[in-house]
């Protein structure tokens, strides 16, 4: 299972391996797309940001498991 983190821009969960950097910000795929469109003034038309997104429930389950295992 890929580690789930919280995007600092929108507060939603994202897989760590799917976080993207743009203009000095590390964000989730949704925020990356929005930021890219704002900066480039056109639509992001590629499909590389598609795919399953984690839920807040999955994030909480991960955190509960880490707590039970003494990692936090």
Phi, psi and omega in degrees: 000134178283139180298138178257131178235171179255130177292129181288340180277313185250345180080012180260156180286151177208152175289137182305319181290351180254000177294147183234147176258135174206123177053044176079009179242135175258114186226170175289172181297323180294315180292321178302312181299314180296316179295318179299315180296321177297318182287325187259353177056037173205167183284143175277112189255358181277163183253012183290348180263001179287166175126173182296139173250144177287157178260164176296328177297316178297320178298314181295321177298319177299315181294320177299318179295317178297320180295316179298327181271002176076026181266000179230000000 
